[in-house]
Each structure stands twice: as structure tokens, then as C-alpha cells.
């Protein structure tokens, strides 16, 4: 049984591909936490009940990638962007800890981890989490913070496997007329 859970439909979110990462990082997910994740997915339409299950999953496995991504996706699809941003920050810190990086993503450099190896799950999880962070800051109107995160993504992933240039393009076009 995979630790990844599916929530919602419609708008894509930046951590879609990170579900694969969560599945691959799923080792060590307590069975009870998995059950709560499954219950959260099954009760998604009843937000209060689903969130209760996610909180219980987090109590069982507070720092597990699958639980954090489940919370991220739930809050994202429920359009609770401030809470989604908090979870994105937790994901960045978790990935940084697991990789032995500095906690402040601004201080991470390209040679600190195998960011160029798209098959390296932890560096990829870090990048996807930072991309989600950038995207959420854009949605919340924090353009300077979003721009800083996008620039960091492009520094860490110069071949742009993670797709940060799309976000950079949006930031660059903001405030311009469609005719420009």
C-alpha cells in the first residue's frame, strides 16, 4: 500500500511529482499513520473529518514526508493557502535536515546535494518543496519572497528539471499588459 494519498481534482499543485518522492521515502511510515492517511483520502469531501484524520496521521508520524505531503495537498485543494505554505516550509526544513543542509534554504548552494540528479529523491523533494513554497508565495501576493525562492531554484537546478522558469515567467509578466 502506498503512503501517497489522492485529494481533489482540478488545479494542479507544485508537489504533484513529489508524490512519487513520498512513496519512495515511504519507508518507516507507521501502519496507524497509513490508516489515517487512507481515512483522510476516503473522507476528503467532509473536510472536518478528513483533516482530523490527517492530524492523527501527523501525531503518529510528525515528520514523515507522506504525512506532510498529505497535509499539503489537503490544504492546497481546500484553498487554505496560508496553511499550505506552513506545510511547504516544514517540507523544506525536513528535506534540508535529511540532506544535512542548512535550515535556511537561502544558504543552500548547488554543491551541497545532488540537485542535478533528478533520480536523487531527497534533493528532488527539497526542490519540489521549494517550488511549492515559491508558488504559494506568489498566490499569497508575497512576490519578493516568491522571486527569491525561484532564483534559488534556478541556482540549484540550472537545467530547470523542476520547472522554475515557468514561475519566473509569471513573475516577470506581472504588472504588464497582455499587449506588451
N, C-alpha and C positions, 0 to 999 in steps of 0.2 A: 504494500500500500504506500503510495507516495505521500510525502509530507506536504506537498503543494495542495492548495485548495483553490477553487474557482469561485469568483464572485462577480456578479453583474455582467452587463453587456454594454455595448456601445463604445463610448470613448476609450481609446487605448491609453494605457498608462506607461510611464517610463520603465517600470520594473517588470514588464511582461516577460522579457527574456530571463530575468533573474529568477523566474520560477524554476527553470532548469537548474540554475545555480542552487536554489534552495533544495531541490530534490537531490542534487549531488552532495550537498552539505548536510543532508538529512540524517546522517549517522548520529546516533545518540539522542534522537527525539524520543522522549518517554512515551510509552504507549497511551497513557492517560492524556497527554497533551495532544497526541494524534487524534484520539477520540473527540476531544473538544474541538479541534480544527474541523473534523468531519461534521460534527453537530452544527458548528457555525455555518459551514457551507450549506448544509441541509435546511437551515432556518434563516437563510440570508434575507428573505422577504420580510421577516419580522426583526427589524434592526435591533431592538432592545434585547431580544433573546440571543440573536447571533453575536452581538457584542459581549454579552455575558459569557458566552462560550469562549470567545477569543480571550477575554480577560482571564478566565480559568486556565486556558492553554498557556497563557503567559505566566501565570503563577506556577505552573508545572515546569515550564522551560523558558524562563525570563529572557534569556539571551540567545535563543535558538533562531537561526535565520528563517526557518519555515514559519515560526510563530510571528516573527517581526514582519515578514512579507505578507502573511495573512492579515495582520492588523493594518498594514499599509494599504493593501488592496481594498479592504473593507471601508476604511475611512475615505479613501480616494473615490470609490464608487458611490459612497453616500454623500459626496461633495463636502466632506468635513476636512477642508484643506489644511487648516492650522494643525489639526491632529495628525494628518498625513505627514506634514512637514516634521513634526516631532519624531515620528517613527523613522522617517528618512535620516534624520540626524542620528538616531540610535543605530541604524544600519551602518552608517558611515563610521561611527565610533567602534562598532563591533568589528567591522572588516579591518579597520586600522589596528585594533588590538590583536586580532587574529594573525595579521600580517607583520606585527611588530613595528608598525609605523607610528609616527607622532599622532596624537589625538586630533590636532588641528589640521584639517585637510589642506589648508593654505600652505603648510610647511612641508608637505609631501612632495618629493621630486620623482621624476621618471625612473631614476635608477634605484629607487627604494624597494620596488617589487617588479614582478614580471608583467607590467601593464601592457606590453606589446604582444604578449602571448594570450590570444583570445581563449585558448583552452585552459588557462590557469584560472580556476574557479574563484578563489578568494580575491585576486586583483580585479577580476571581472565584476564580482559582487560589489567591491568598493566603487568601481567606475559607474556601474548602474545605479548605485545608491546616490552617488554624487550627481548623476544626471537627473534622477528624480528630485533631488534637492534643488537643483538649478531650475527645473521645470516648475516646481511648486512655488519657488520664489517669484518666478515670472507671473504665475497665475495670481499670486497674492500682491502683486504690484511692487515687489522689492527688486527693482531692476538692477541696482548696483550689486547686490548680493548674487543675483542670478548671473550677471555678466562675469563676476569673479569666479564663480563655480564653472561656468562654461570655459573660460580661459584656462582654468586649472585642468579641466577635462582634455582640452586640446594640447596642453603641455604634456600630460601623462599619456595620451593616446594620439600622437601626431598623425597616424594614418586614419584616424576617426572611425574605427570599427564600431564605436559605441554610438555614433550619430550626433555628436555635439554640434556639428556645423549647422544642422537644422535649427537648433535652438539659437545659435549665433545669428543665423539669417533672420529669424523672427525678431531678435533683439535689435539688429541693425536696421530693420524696416520699421520699427515702432516710431510713430510720430510722422511718418512720411505719408503723403497722399498716394493712393493707388495709381495715380497717373505719373508719379515721379519715376 
